[in-house]
Every structure is written in C-alpha cells, then in structure tokens.
Amino acid sequence: MKLVGIDTGGTFTDFVLWQDGALRVHKVLSTPQAPETAILQGIRELGLDAEGLRVIHGSTVATNAALEGKGVRTLYVANRGLGDVLTIGRQAREDLYDLQPPARRPPVPPELCWETGGRLAADGSRVEPLTETDIAELRAVAARLGPESVAINLLFSYLDDSAERALAQALPAGLFVSRSSAVLPVTGEYERGMATWLNAWLGPLVARYVERLCRGLPGALVAVMQSSGEAVAADQVADQAVRLLLSGPAGGLAGAGFVGRLAGRERLLTFDMGGTSTDVALVDGTPGLTTEGRIAGYPVAVPMVDMHTIGAGGGSIARLDPGGRLLVGPESAGAEPGPACYGKGGDLPTVTDANLVLGRLRPEAFLGGRMELDVAAAERVIGRLGAAMGLDAEATALGILRVADEHMVQALRVISVRRGLDPRDYTLTSFGGAGGLHVCALAEALGVRQAMVPIHAGVLSALGMLATPPGRLLTRTWLGRLDERSDRQIGQRLETLAAEAVAALAREGLDPAGLRTVSSLDLRYRGQSYTLNLGWQGRAATAEAFHRLHRERYGHRLELPIELVNLQVRVTGAPPALVLTRAGSEAAVPRSRQVAVAGCEHPVPVFRRADLDGADPVPGPALILDTVSTTWLAPGWTACLDALSNLHLERRTF
C-alpha cells in the first residue's frame, strides 16, 4: 500500500509517504496561486505513480480565500425581514472600549440578499407558507443577479427543511446551493446563516481545486482532512467547504496526539510554527473541539479543533513602526519570494534570516541539504534593519527572535493560563519547520520544564494526515429539559443520527461493521447561552458529569434544570495501520561538528538526530539536525532520544 499525507502551508508543502512499512518525508516550496502544482511536483520527486495511491490532504484553499475575501458571488436567501441578519450579527464590538470602530464591509452586499416566505415558528409550526410566487421570484432574482452560488437560511429549518429543499430544487442546475438544514442544522440563526454563507461562498473554489488535483492524480484515492479531525472523500468536500477551514492545523494536532500517545505523554501544550503562522492548542489525549471558532473575523459554528493562531512564523517580516519600535509579523514573506536567505529575491528581514545570522540554522543542512541558505543575504537585510535601530546585526537578530517569541508565549497563555490551566502540567510540544528553534525559549518563559520535539516534527501535520481515520461528525438541535427526555428517546435520536453518518461513509466504500460511534450531548443550565459537550452515558450519569465539569470549568454549579441543546455523533473508520519505528535520517552531514552560535562563549556541537544513541542525554547548548527541521537546545537544557526518535527536552534549572 502506498499512502501519502500532504499538508499545504503558506511557505512549504509537506509530504509523508508510508510504503512497505517505512516512512519517507519530503518538502517542496508551496505554490500559493495553484496549490496543486506543488503537490504534483512533490509526488513526482518522491517517484510515485498516481495509480492506486491513497492521498490524505490538508488544504488551505478555503482558508486562504476566506482570509483574502475572495469567495465567489453568492446570493443569500432568508425569510422576510431577516435578510440583514449576517450584517447585524450579534452587535458585539471586537474592542469593547473602542467607541468609534472602523466601518466594516458586510459579508453579503444588500443587493445580494433576498427575502422570501416559508417561515417557521420555534415549535416548527408554519408562520408563513412558501408560495409558488416566492419560488418564481427567486428564480427571476437568480437569473437577474447572476450569482455563482446560493446560500439558503430559513428560520428553524433544522425542525423542518421542506421549504429550503423546495427553494434549492427550483434553482438552475448550474448553481452551487447550500442549505442551512444540511450545512449546520442547529439553533442560532446568525451562526447557522454564517456557516451556510461561508459554505456557499467558498464551495465552488474548493470544488474546482479538488477537481484539478484529482485530474493531476488519475487513479489515486484522494481524501481531505476536515477541521474536526476526520478525513472525507474528495468528491464530498465541496458540499462541506466550511468544514475545511482548519484542515491543515487539524492534521498537526492529530499527529501530535498520535506521537504523544506512543511516547507516553498525552497532556500536550502544542505549538506548530511554520513559515507563515503559529498555531497553539491543548491536546489531552485527543485534540479538543470548539464551535466558537472564527475565521477572518466571522464566527464558524461548525465543530473544529480548538486552537489559537497568530501571524508568527519563520517567514514573518521584521520592521520598524513610525515610532521606531521593532515589529515582527503578521506579514510574511511566504514562499514567493520567501526570506532573503532563500535566494529567491526576498529583500526583507525575517525570523528565519535572524536564526541564520545567529548561527542556529546551518546553511548547508537546510531541507536535508537540498537547499543551501544564503548567509550573506540574511546578514545584509538584518544589518540594514539594525542600522536603522543603531544596533549590529547580531543584536538585531536577537531582538527579532525575542519579539517573535513573546508573540508565541502570549498565544500559549491564551490557550492555557487564561482558561485556568497551568502550562507546567503539560509537555510543551513543538512542531512545524521552525518550532524546534524556539521551543526552549518558550518553555522557559512559561516555566515549563518538559518539552518534546516529535519524530518528523517539521512535517508532523502531514504525518497526522496518515494517522487520521475517515469519519463524520454530525450535530442536530433538540431543545428541551434533560429531565423531560427519557434514555430511550435520546438513544433513538442518537441512533438515527449515527445511521446518517454510517450511510455517508458506506457511500465512500467503508464497511459499516468496522465503524466506531461516539455519542455526546451539548448541555447547559436553563437560561445560559453557552453549552458544554458531554459524552452520552445515560441521562442521570451525564447530568452528574455536567455538574462536575461546570464546577471544574467555572468554579461553581447551579441548582437549575439542565437543558439539552444539541445531539452529536462522531462515526469513524479505522485509521491506516501506521507503525512508527526509530527513524533513519536523510539530514545532511554538517560541514563542521562544532560551530559558532551568537551568545555562546565556546563553539556549539552539532548533531544529527539519527546519530544520537538515546543512552546519554545531550547537554545544551547544541544544534540537533534532521531532514526537515532543526532543534536549538539552549544552555541549561538536556535532550535525549526515545525509541521512536522523539527528542525529549528537560530544563535542568530555572
């Protein structure tokens, strides 16, 4: 079996190939304007034939289009009087004390909002019928406005979707149509409508991209990672475009959880530092999920991995603001032209250039020696910035790293300290191409003594794709007091929802007998707005678990009735039979086994990860190289290698 996991990042596209019981890793520079170009290039360089190849892919097409505001022309259809719901939103200011926030363009222009009949009440009764005149008017509007897609979001459609279905069926066959009752059949008019609009706005772009990719890989079986951590067949993803917004990062967390379990460390505080951004998250056995994610300022209520993202990566550009203050990011040099040291025309200083100037990156060992870094170019751009600050190149580079590190530390505190969690209870786990260069500094800032740089850390998101099972995560609203539902009623509803997921996976060729189902409920106290998700274990046991979790999370429990909001079912197949063994190394042999590193009085030893025997800890300072990343082991730290080639770092003293 040939199985390849692919993660498309802003700077690099990563590959992990599982073939004949062995893993191979590979990287190529991304091609942002046509991501499939880099993928096809990497497949060729790995010497693979597409016929029979299984591909699991983390895509950034939906994410980038949303961030850049480049979705397709979309008509938004709502009930009469509710066409401006997406513009009004929740009327919450992003900055509470900013009394004059800048005007923001509405997600859907008023001329592309259309109101119609088919309105339901909260109990599912009909308030206003959908007439033939309504349907004829929608057809006429679609013909006149010429949208490429249509988003239909009617009130309480999760109770009865007949009106949405009638409108969808009346539209011309060439239009891409999203119904809220299919995209996100849950309570919350604004959030459901936003998810439906995002799905319609991005769906045609995703469909065209997947078509190009599959056309370039004839005979391959292609699946795409969803934001919630399950893989879905490529021919299904266009209808679920909104579920791909954290496709790549979800793979990273799946990879971290997979390696952490094998290493005996399941409580992880992760940071994934790539070329463009850094994603931070908590993994407690498995990645947590949230329905309160945001993208480009828009709420995304579909389940997705719970993480925090900042614009700090190896390609983050350093500059001075008008007052002379040093800023790093969020702008990135990306893959084209990339950092100055890539030698592709970049002329602005970046975090990668700073690491190279300080000696923490070896120019001859980048990407296993396949790409020589230009030290002179890095020194030139860092020196130019330093001259404007009155500093030499070394001090400037150190300043760039300190600013970037502080951005990442603050992000790690958002995901841990601000939630009442102590980072010291977790193992700081770094991955992404740039993560190992910063792990010691971040751990010290957080007071964390234990850190891990996993096997294949530079391509861990692609590795996570291989460890990801096919699956579906379905949610349905069923509002009511928990004590007024019986175990039998809840069980029947969950079984119906599971049957829908099983049928979808069976259409992808999975054997229903081999599927695993996990059921849960979204619960809250009556009168609350937010929910907690609890595994279903019978009504009484689930209620008690809710009280305990509420006390742990918020410090108290209430003597109020518990309200059931949503039913949730996750059905997954078996993940690929991936076995990790101690890795060999294609890392380039460094020109010198000892090198000068800024801030260190004596030359620093350089090791290849595969050359470490794991018996004796390596004391810092040291540089540890592998094929796709470098780890800077700072003074005061030691590193040892486990049986799977994971690097375990420990701080000797604080």
Buried (B, 14 or more C-beta within 10 A) or exposed (E): EBBBBBBBBBBBBBBBBBBEEEBBBBBBBBBBEEBBBBBBBBBEEBEBEBEEBBBBBBBBBBBBBBEEEEBBEBBBBBBEEBBBBBBEBEEEEEEEEEEEEEEEEBBBEEEBBBBBBBBBEEEEEBEBEBEEEBBEBBBEBBEEEEBBBBBBBBBBBBBBBBBBBBBBEBBEEEBBBBBBBBBBBBBBBBBBBBBBBBBBBBBBBBBEBBBBBBEBBEEBBBBBBBBBBBBBBBBBBBBBBBBBBBBBBBBBBBBBBBBBBBBEBBBBBBBBBBBBBBBBBBBBEBBBBBBEBEBBEBBBBBBBBBBBBBBBBBBBBBBEEEEEEBBBBBBBBBBBBBBBBBBBEBEBBBBBBBBBBBBBBBBBBBBBBBBBBBBEBBBBBBBBBBEEBEBEBBBBBBBBBBBBBBBBBBBBBEBBEEEEBEBBEBBBBBBBBBBBBBBBBBBBBBEBBBBBBBBBBBBBBBBBBBBBBBBBBBBBBBBEEBEEBEEEEBBEBBEEBBBEBBEBBEEBEBEEEEBEBBBBBBBBBEEBEEBBBBEBBEBEEBBEBBBEBBEEEEEEBBEEEBBBBBBBBBBBBEBBEBEBEEBEBBBBEBEEEEBEBBEBEEBBBBBBBBEBEBEEBBBBBBBBBBBBBBBBBBBBBBBBBBEBBBBBBBBEEE
